[in-house]
Amino acid sequence: MRYLYTFSIHLYYLAALLASPFHKKAKLWVRGRKNIFQEIETKCKGKSEIVWFHCASLGEFEQGKPFIEKVKKEHPETSILLTFFSPSGYTIRKNDPIAEFVFYLPIDTIENAKRFVKIVNPKFAVFVKYEYWFNYMTQLDQHRIPFFYISAIFRKDQYLFRWYGSWFVQQLKKCTQFFVQDDNSINLMKQLNINKVIKTGDTRFDRVYQISIQTFDHPYITSFKNGSKLMVAGSTWEPDDKILKNFLDQNQTTFKLILAPHEINSRRIQFIKDLFIDYRVICYSEIENEDLSEYQIFIMDTIGILNKIYKYSDYSYIGGAFGSGLHNILEAAVFGVPLFFGPTYSKFKEARDLVQLEGAFSIQNEEQFIQKITQLEMRQEEYDKTCNICKKYVTKNRGAVDLIYSEVKKHINK
């Protein structure tokens, strides 16, 4: 089975290679792994106290960042090695000062895993949330290097629970400890006869809380808002943009919109400009020497500031839930504003929780969206209650980082 798994990894690489001349992300993915071992050997040579963190992409990095900071604080002698699977994580965080080394993860073949673990020889390894690279796991286990999954979450519909999942489950048993988000994950792991599982919660709560208490000011947002009600829409796709357009058509005298598309490229930006052609629209890249108060739509064609801009919102809309799945809602919830998103959110515990608590609202169409905001606008007490639900939910669920570290140090100090 291992050779079949490894063969599938080779096929994935071949597919990426064939797609790279035509697809920007595939091109970055392939190019980033060219001569990767030469780079790793050169930079890591002579380093003996390395802790390896792996994140699939940018979202998992944000999730893992508070734990990386905890490890650096408690073990200043260590060097942090950070790997990414996706270009969207690597390209944005390749120069992040939190890590001494940042690389693409070499594809998970048997030989690559052997070579990587031999060169890096990490003190321990941490995988954030998911991505089960079974050849790497085998090498860590054979070298008796502790490795952990943090903020993990399991669902019954995952391949681990299918008829063909038994080999993959046996590989998971090599993990030193799983730190999971909820009781359901513990129960599912017990069904797989995996008992090295502790519920510690989600480190994203610690991360968004860190951001919320930082001192920051964006005068251009204040200038743009200029006394109007502000809807901040993050990580949107085209179906989300159309919902927001219909909302604004009925509320243009009282609301302004900040729109941060999930993908920032010329096609997406032009789509938004065409959609809102009847409005005064400006991009973040165009704000120099502009009077922002005159505009109604502000497009964030930049990365890295959305999680702070939610601070200025009166309402927040989170994209993705009219497609494959919802994006991060905690970045907005921590600032205590009513949250809205589409119908596809069942895989996300925090979304299920906040919908049940009535701090967030799942909508099927623009009519439901407009109706609920109108209701909250007319009932100040209900609006305030909704805001408090979101803020208290984040505050209540902090603390995963310290819980995880208290358990990890038991293993690394052995």
N, C-alpha and C positions, 0 to 999 in steps of 0.2 A: 504493500500500500504506500510505503514511503516513496518508492520510485515512481509510482503513478502520480502521487502528489507533486513530486519534484518535476516530473515531466510536464504537468499542468502549469507550473511556474515558468518553465522554459517557453511554453506556448504563449503565455501571457506576455512575456518579454518580446517574443517574435511579433505578436500582434501590435505591441506598442512601437516596435521598430518599423513595421510596415506602415503604420499610421502617422509616424512622426513627420514625414514631408508635408502632410496635409493638415495636421492638427497641432496647434501651438502647445497645449499641455503635454501631449505625447512627446513632442520634440524636446521640451524641457526635461521630461522624465527620463528619456534615453540619454540625452546629452549630459545630464547631471551625474549619471553613473559611469561615464566614460573615464577610465583611469582612476576610478574611485579608490582602489586599494593602494595605489601609489600615493595618493593624497593622504589617506588614513595613516599609512606607515610613516610618512614623512612628518606629519604633525604630531602623532602620538608616540613617536620614538622616545624611549627613556622615561615615559610617564608610568608610574606604578600605582597611583591612587585614583583610578578613573571610576566614576559612576555613570552608567549608561541609561539614558532615558530615550524611549521611542514613542513618537506621536505620529498618528496617521497623517494629520494635517494641522491647520492653524487652530481649529476649534479644540482639538485634543491638547495642543500646546497650552492654550489659555486655561484649560482644565487642569493640566499638570503643573503649571507654573508655580502656584503657591507651595506645592510639595517640593519642587526643585529648590525654591528659595529656602525652605526649611532644612533641606539636606545641606545646602551650602552654609547656612548659619551654624548648624550643629557640627559640620565636618569641614571646616575651612581648608583643611589640607588636601581635600579632594579636587579633582578636575571633572567638570560635567561634560559628558559627551552626549550630544543630542542628535538623534536621527529622525528623518521624516520619510514617509512613503510618497507623499504628494508634493508636486511643485508649489502649490498654493501655500503650503506651510514653509517649505525650505526657502523660497525666494524672498518671503517677507521677514523671516527670522534668522537668516543665515549669518547676520552680523549682530545678533542679540547678545548683549554683554552677560546675560545670565549663564551662558555656556562657553567653555573654553574651546570646544570643538563642535561644529555643526556640519553634518553630512547627510546626503541621501542614504537611505538604507540599501545596501547591495541586495539584489534579488535573492530570495530565500532558497538557494540551491544548497545541496549538501556541502560542496567544496567552498562556496562563499561563506557559509555559516562557520565552517571549521576555521577558515582563514581569518575571518573577522574576530571571532572570539579569541583566537591565538594572539593576534596583534593587540587588541584592546585589553584583554584580560581584566574585565571590570570587577570591581569589588562586589558590586551587585548590580542588577538591572531592574528597570521599572518600565512596564508597558502601560500606557494610559488608555483606559476604557476597553479597548478591543484591539483587533488585528492579531491573529494567532499565527505566528510564523513558526511552523513546527520544526524545521531544521535548526533554527536558532535556539528554540527551546531545548532540543535534544543536546546541542553542544553545551549550553549553559548547565544542564543537568549533569552531563558526563564530566564536566570540569568542576562540579560541586560549587557552582556559583549561584547564590540565591537570586531568584527573580520573582517579581511580584506584578500583579495586575491591580491597578487602583481605579476607583470609580467605575468598576465593571458593572455591567447589567446584562441579565440573561432573559430571553423570552422563549416561550414554548415553540415558536415557529422557526427558530434558528436551526441550521443544518445539524448541529450537535444532537438534536433530539429526533432526527430522522432515522430511518432504518439503516442508513449507510454511515451513521455518525460514530460507531463504536471505536474505530481507530483513532479518530480525532479526540475523543474523550480520553483515551489512554494517554495521549500526549499531554492533555491538560493536567493530568494527575502529576506531572513532573513539576508543575509550578509550586513554588515555596508557599505562597499564600495569595488568595484572592481577597481583595477588599471590595465589597459590592455595595450597591446603592440601596437595595431594598430587601424586604423579607421574601418576596417572590423569587428573587435570584437565589437566595439561600435554599429555598425549598426545591427549586429546579436542579441545583447542583447536588443536593442530596439524592434526587432521583437518579443522578448519574454516578452515585457513590463517590462523590468528591466532597470531602469534609473539611478541607483546609480553606474555609470560607468564613469571613467575618463581615458583618454589616457595619460599615463606617460612614455611609452617606456619600455625597457627591462633592468633590473638591471645588466644583464650579461655584458653589455657594460662598466658599472662602474667597475665591478669586473676585467675584463681582462685588462682594462686600469691601474688599481691599480697594477696588476702583472707586466705589461710591464715597469713601471717606477721604480720598485724596483731594487736595486743593487744586482746582483747575478752573480756568475761565476762558470762554470762547466768545469774545465780544462781537464777532461777526454773527453768531447765532442770536445774540441779544438784539443786534441791529436788525437782523432779518425778521425776528418775531415781532418786535415793535408793537407790543400790546395785544396782538392777535392770539387766538387759541392756536396751539401748535400740535399737529400730528406728526410724529416721527415714525417713519416706516423703514424697517431694517431688513436687509437680506431678501429683497423682493424679486419676484419673477414676473413675467408678463401678465399672467392672470391676476396677480396681486395689484399690479399697476392699474389694471382696468377697473378693479373694485374701488381703488382710491380715486380714480378719475371720476367715477359716478358719484362718489361721496362728495368730492370737492365741488362738483357742478351744483350741488344743492346747498353747499355751505361756504361758498367762496367769499362771502362778505365777513365771515367771522373766523374762518380757519385758514392757516397756511400749512404747507406740507414740506417736510424734509424727507427726501427719498434716497435711500442707500441701496442700490441694486446689489444682488448677490454676486453677480459677475460684472466686472467693470471692463468694458471694451467698447469700441466705437459703435458697433451695431446696437448694443443695449442702450447706450446713451442716446443715440439717434432715435430709437424706438420711443423712449420716454419723451423726448422733445417733440416728436411728431404727435404723440398721444395728447400731450398737454399744449398743443399748438395755440390754443386760445388764451393761454396764460403767460404771464411773464416768468420765464424760466432762466435760472442761472446755475452753473456748475461751480463746485468748489475751486476748480482750476482757473476760474474766470473772475474771482471776486476782487482782485486787486483794483483799487481806486473806484469801486462801484458802491453806490448807495443801495445796500441790500434791502432796506425797508421798502423799496419800490417793487420788490419781486414777491411772487406768490408761491413759486416752487423752487426749492433749493436741492440740487442733485449732488450727492456726495460721491464724486468720482475719484475718491481716494480711499485708502485703507488704514485702519488703526485708530480712528477717533469716534466711530459710531457708539462704542460702549460708554463714552463720556457724554455724547450729545443727548442721549436719552434723558439726562438730567433736566433738560429744558422743555421736555414734552408735557403736554396735558393729557394726551392719549398716545399709546404706542401700538403699532401694527407690526406683526412679525411675519415675514414671508415664508414661502415654501410649502405651506399646508394645503395648497390647491394642486400640489404636485406630489413628489415622492416623499416629502416629509418636512416637518417644521424645523426651523432654525432656532438658535439660542434665544429663549425668552427671559432668562434670568438677568441678562444684562439690562433689560428694561424694568423688570419687576423690582429690582433692588431700589429703584428710585421712587417706588410707590405711585404708579400710574396704572389706570385700567389698560388691560392688554386685549388685543384682538388678533385672531388668526383663522385660517381656513379649517376645513373638516378633517384633514389627515394629521392627527396628532396622537393617536392611541399608543404609539411606541415610546412616548416621552412622559415619564412619570411626573415631572414638574408641571407639565401642561394638564395632565389628568387631574392632578391635585388642585391646581388653581381654578380650573373650570368647576370642579366640585365645590370649592370654597366660594365661588363667584367673584374671584378677583380677575379672572380672565374669561373671555367669551369666544367660543368657536362659532363662526358664521358660515352659512351655506352660499350666501349671495349678498349683493350690495344693499338690498332692502333690509335684511336683518342687521347689517352693519349700521346703516343710517338710523334705523329704529332704536337700537340700543344706545347709541351715542346721544340721540335726541332725548331719550329717557334720562340718561345720566346728567345731561345739561339742564334739564328741568328740575332735577331733584338733587340738590347740593349734598344733602345728608347721605344719600345713596352713593354719590360720587366719592365722597370722603371715606365712606366705609370700604368701598372697592379699593381705593388707594392704600388704605391701612392693611387690608388683607394681603396685598402683594408684598408690601414692605416687611410685615411681620413674618410672612412665610419664609423669606430669605434669611432674616435674622435668626429665626428658630432653627434652621437647618445648617447653620455654620458649625465648624468644628471638626470636619473630616480629616483635615491635614494633621492635626495633633494626635487624633486617634490612630491614624495609619502609622505615623512615625513611631509612636510608642510601641507598636507591634513589630514594625520593621527592625528597630534597633535590637530587639530580642534575638533576631536571626543573624544580623550582621556582627553582633558582638560575641557570637559563639566561637 
